[in-house]
Amino acid sequence: MSFPSDVLTDLSAAIAARAAIAKNAVAAIRIGEDRHLSGMIWQPDVVAASEQALPHRDEFELVVPGGSTLTAKLAGRDSSTNIAILKTVGSMAAPALTASDAQLGALALAFGADGEGGASARFGIVNFVGGEWHSRRGGLIDRRIVLDIELASREEGGPVFDAAGGCLGMSTFGPRGRVIVIPHATLARVVTQLVNEGRVARGWLGVALHAVAVPDALRESADQSSGMMVMSVVENGPAAQAGIVAGDIILSVDGISANRFRKLARYFGSDSIGRKADVRLIRGGAVITVQPTIAERSAA
């Protein structure tokens, strides 16, 4: 039995043609016996991966398109944007990736590695497109892109393309297991920093915080109903040097309300390092202000 060529067969052929090209941007990152993750070949000798999925080790074996294996060393990782990069020991080619903006309802193709030098493919649509946002760790993600696609865990970290072959970015798992995309623009910015510096610099106070309600008697003077209680203070860290102690309730940092951790985390970008910050807090039933100097976080 055979069917006449029509729009459906044309679509199928077009997707297959896109896949034949896109698979050259996928590498397998071996993480154990018969276990691998997917990586995105970003540029010659550089593979981007999902930081949250990548084990903490210094060296990995890659299976590149065609089945050859290469050793790759960790060159940097940034948990705030969920990007890690590996640099190969030996030459690895890379396809030219053209950035593309996600469009709501548009078709999307997500690729993963099969572990043997080939690729797997997933087909769906762009379910949601929003503006820039900050992760729970304070990293700036240039656009919020959610896909109506299911991925296997081994496919996380692979490239995502639109119907024209433009690169939307790298797949990863977001809250509740939804598939989101780390946009091409975010990758371009962060990978450059990781290649050059091995890390993404972020500001740091040196405290562990927990959201709490402001005591009723202090809400009027605090001018807010919630804040962040200091649970612990790193010895000799910026907060400790400014006299912040466990039990203080931070209300704001330079006027930014501390009623939500993610909102506060946005403040501590690389431009905050070395800045004196006005930290308004509650201590012993009074509202006071201290001025710690923000330092660079020692680890990514």
C-alpha positions as CSV (number, residue, x, y, z in Angstrom):
1,M,0.0,0.0,0.0
2,S,1.3,3.5,-0.8
3,F,-0.1,7.0,-0.2
4,P,0.1,10.0,-2.5
5,S,2.5,12.8,-1.6
6,D,0.7,15.5,0.3
7,V,1.2,18.2,2.9
8,L,1.8,15.5,5.6
9,T,4.5,13.7,3.7
10,D,6.1,17.0,2.8
11,L,6.1,17.9,6.5
12,S,7.6,14.6,7.4
13,A,10.4,15.0,4.8
14,A,11.1,18.5,6.0
15,I,11.5,17.4,9.6
16,A,13.8,14.5,8.6
17,A,15.9,17.0,6.6
18,R,16.2,19.3,9.6
19,A,17.1,16.3,11.8
20,A,19.9,15.2,9.4
21,I,21.5,18.6,9.9
22,A,20.7,19.2,13.6
23,K,22.1,15.8,14.8
24,N,25.6,17.3,14.1
25,A,25.1,19.6,17.0
26,V,24.6,16.8,19.6
27,A,27.1,14.9,21.7
28,A,26.7,12.3,24.3
29,I,28.3,12.9,27.7
30,R,29.0,9.5,29.4
31,I,28.3,9.6,33.1
32,G,28.3,5.9,34.0
33,E,28.1,2.5,32.6
34,D,25.4,2.6,29.9
35,R,24.4,6.0,31.1
36,H,24.7,9.4,29.3
37,L,23.5,12.9,29.1
38,S,23.1,15.1,26.0
39,G,25.3,18.0,25.2
40,M,25.0,20.8,22.7
41,I,28.1,21.3,20.5
42,W,28.3,25.1,20.8
43,Q,31.5,25.9,19.0
44,P,34.6,23.9,18.0
45,D,35.9,22.0,21.0
46,V,33.2,23.4,23.3
47,V,30.1,21.5,24.5
48,A,27.3,23.1,26.6
49,A,25.3,21.0,29.0
50,S,22.6,21.2,31.6
51,E,24.5,22.1,34.8
52,Q,21.8,20.6,37.1
53,A,22.2,17.2,35.4
54,L,26.0,17.1,35.0
55,P,27.8,15.2,37.8
56,H,30.5,17.0,39.7
57,R,33.7,15.8,38.2
58,D,36.5,17.2,36.2
59,E,36.7,14.9,33.2
60,F,34.2,13.2,30.9
61,E,34.1,11.0,27.8
62,L,32.2,12.4,24.9
63,V,30.7,10.5,22.0
64,V,30.6,13.0,19.1
65,P,28.5,12.7,15.8
66,G,29.6,9.7,13.9
67,G,30.6,7.7,17.0
68,S,34.1,8.9,17.8
69,T,35.0,9.4,21.4
70,L,36.9,12.3,22.9
71,T,38.0,13.3,26.4
72,A,36.5,16.5,27.6
73,K,37.4,18.5,30.7
74,L,35.0,20.7,32.7
75,A,35.8,24.3,31.8
76,G,33.2,26.0,34.0
77,R,29.7,25.7,35.4
78,D,27.1,28.2,36.5
79,S,24.2,26.9,38.5
80,S,22.4,30.3,38.4
81,T,21.7,29.9,34.6
82,N,22.0,26.1,34.6
83,I,24.8,26.1,32.1
84,A,28.0,24.0,32.2
85,I,30.7,23.7,29.5
86,L,33.2,21.0,28.6
87,K,36.3,21.6,26.4
88,T,37.5,18.7,24.4
89,V,41.1,17.4,24.5
90,G,41.5,17.1,20.8
91,S,39.7,18.6,17.9
92,M,36.0,18.6,17.5
93,A,34.0,20.2,14.7
94,A,31.0,22.3,15.3
95,P,28.0,23.3,13.1
96,A,27.2,26.9,12.6
97,L,24.2,27.7,14.9
98,T,22.0,30.6,13.8
99,A,20.1,32.2,16.7
100,S,16.3,32.4,16.4
101,D,13.6,33.9,18.6
102,A,10.9,31.6,19.9
103,Q,7.3,32.3,18.6
104,L,4.3,31.1,20.5
105,G,2.6,28.2,18.8
106,A,5.5,27.6,16.5
107,L,6.9,24.2,15.8
108,A,10.0,23.1,17.8
109,L,12.4,20.2,17.4
110,A,14.4,19.1,20.4
111,F,17.3,16.7,20.0
112,G,19.2,14.4,22.3
113,A,22.1,12.0,22.0
114,D,21.6,8.3,21.6
115,G,24.9,7.5,23.2
116,E,26.5,6.0,20.1
117,G,27.1,9.1,17.9
118,G,23.6,9.4,16.7
119,A,20.6,11.5,17.9
120,S,17.1,11.2,19.1
121,A,14.4,13.8,18.0
122,R,11.3,15.2,19.6
123,F,8.6,17.2,17.9
124,G,6.2,19.7,19.5
125,I,5.3,23.3,19.8
126,V,6.4,26.4,21.7
127,N,3.8,26.4,24.5
128,F,4.8,29.7,26.2
129,V,7.0,32.7,25.5
130,G,7.7,35.4,28.0
131,G,10.2,38.1,28.8
132,E,13.5,37.8,30.7
133,W,13.4,36.2,34.2
134,H,15.6,35.2,37.0
135,S,16.2,31.7,38.3
136,R,15.9,30.8,42.0
137,R,19.7,31.3,42.2
138,G,19.5,34.7,40.7
139,G,20.7,34.0,37.2
140,L,19.3,36.1,34.3
141,I,17.6,34.1,31.6
142,D,16.9,36.2,28.5
143,R,13.5,34.8,27.7
144,R,11.1,32.3,29.3
145,I,10.5,29.6,26.7
146,V,8.3,26.5,27.6
147,L,7.9,23.6,25.2
148,D,5.0,21.2,24.8
149,I,7.4,18.3,24.4
150,E,8.4,15.4,26.6
151,L,12.0,14.5,27.0
152,A,13.8,11.5,28.5
153,S,16.3,12.4,31.2
154,R,19.2,11.4,28.9
155,E,18.0,14.0,26.3
156,E,18.3,17.0,28.7
157,G,20.9,19.4,27.5
158,G,20.4,18.9,23.8
159,P,19.8,21.7,21.2
160,V,16.3,23.0,20.3
161,F,15.6,24.3,16.8
162,D,12.6,26.0,15.1
163,A,11.1,24.8,11.8
164,A,13.4,27.0,9.8
165,G,16.5,25.5,11.5
166,G,17.2,28.4,13.7
167,C,18.6,27.6,17.2
168,L,16.3,28.4,20.0
169,G,18.7,27.2,22.7
170,M,19.3,24.3,25.0
171,S,16.7,22.1,26.6
172,T,16.5,21.5,30.3
173,F,13.9,20.5,32.9
174,G,12.2,23.3,34.8
175,P,9.7,23.2,37.7
176,R,7.4,20.2,37.8
177,G,9.4,18.6,35.0
178,R,8.3,20.9,32.3
179,V,10.7,21.3,29.4
180,I,12.1,24.8,29.1
181,V,14.7,26.3,26.9
182,I,17.9,28.2,28.0
183,P,17.8,30.7,25.1
184,H,20.6,31.1,22.6
185,A,21.2,34.6,23.9
186,T,21.8,33.4,27.4
187,L,24.1,30.6,26.2
188,A,26.1,33.1,24.1
189,R,26.6,35.4,27.1
190,V,27.3,32.8,29.8
191,V,29.5,30.4,27.7
192,T,31.8,33.3,26.8
193,Q,32.2,34.1,30.5
194,L,32.8,30.4,31.4
195,V,35.3,29.9,28.6
196,N,37.3,33.0,29.6
197,E,36.9,32.9,33.4
198,G,35.7,29.4,34.3
199,R,32.8,30.9,36.3
200,V,30.2,33.6,36.3
201,A,30.9,36.2,39.0
202,R,28.1,36.8,41.4
203,G,27.7,38.9,44.6
204,W,27.5,37.4,48.0
205,L,26.5,38.4,51.5
206,G,27.4,35.1,53.2
207,V,24.1,34.3,54.9
208,A,21.6,31.5,54.8
209,L,18.0,32.9,54.7
210,H,14.5,31.7,55.4
211,A,11.3,33.5,54.6
212,V,9.4,34.6,57.7
213,A,6.5,36.9,58.7
214,V,7.3,40.2,60.3
215,P,6.0,40.3,63.9
216,D,2.7,42.1,64.1
217,A,4.0,44.8,66.5
218,L,6.7,45.8,64.0
219,R,4.8,45.7,60.7
220,E,4.0,49.4,60.8
221,S,7.7,50.5,61.4
222,A,9.0,47.8,59.0
223,D,6.4,48.8,56.3
224,Q,6.1,45.2,55.1
225,S,4.6,42.0,56.4
226,S,7.4,39.5,55.6
227,G,11.2,39.3,55.3
228,M,14.1,36.9,55.4
229,M,15.4,35.6,58.7
230,V,19.2,35.1,58.9
231,M,19.6,31.4,59.8
232,S,23.4,31.3,59.7
233,V,26.3,33.6,58.9
234,V,29.5,32.7,57.2
235,E,32.5,33.5,59.3
236,N,34.4,36.5,58.1
237,G,31.9,36.9,55.2
238,P,30.5,40.3,54.2
239,A,27.5,40.0,56.5
240,A,29.6,38.9,59.5
241,Q,32.0,41.8,59.0
242,A,29.0,44.2,59.0
243,G,27.7,42.8,62.3
244,I,24.7,40.8,60.8
245,V,23.9,37.9,63.1
246,A,21.6,34.9,63.1
247,G,18.1,35.8,64.1
248,D,18.1,39.2,62.3
249,I,15.2,39.6,59.8
250,I,16.4,41.3,56.6
251,L,13.7,43.6,55.2
252,S,15.5,45.1,52.2
253,V,18.8,45.5,50.4
254,D,19.3,48.9,48.8
255,G,15.6,49.4,48.8
256,I,14.8,46.0,47.2
257,S,12.2,44.3,49.4
258,A,13.4,41.0,50.8
259,N,9.9,39.5,50.9
260,R,10.8,37.0,48.1
261,F,14.1,35.2,47.8
262,R,14.1,35.2,44.0
263,K,13.4,39.0,43.9
264,L,16.3,39.6,46.3
265,A,18.7,37.3,44.4
266,R,18.4,39.4,41.2
267,Y,20.4,42.1,43.0
268,F,23.5,40.1,43.4
269,G,24.8,40.2,39.8
270,S,28.5,40.8,38.9
271,D,27.9,44.5,39.1
272,S,27.1,44.3,42.8
273,I,30.6,43.1,43.8
274,G,32.4,45.7,45.8
275,R,29.3,47.8,46.4
276,K,28.3,48.9,49.9
277,A,24.7,48.0,50.4
278,D,22.1,49.4,52.8
279,V,20.6,46.4,54.5
280,R,17.6,47.3,56.5
281,L,16.7,44.7,59.1
282,I,14.9,43.9,62.4
283,R,17.0,43.2,65.5
284,G,15.8,43.1,69.1
285,G,12.5,44.7,68.2
286,A,14.0,47.6,66.4
287,V,14.5,48.4,62.7
288,I,18.1,49.3,61.9
289,T,20.3,49.6,58.8
290,V,23.8,48.2,58.3
291,Q,26.2,48.5,55.4
292,P,28.0,45.3,54.3
293,T,30.3,45.4,51.3
294,I,29.2,42.7,48.8
295,A,32.0,40.3,47.9
296,E,32.3,37.8,45.1
297,R,30.9,34.3,45.7
298,S,33.8,31.9,45.8
299,A,32.0,29.1,44.0
300,A,29.7,29.0,41.0
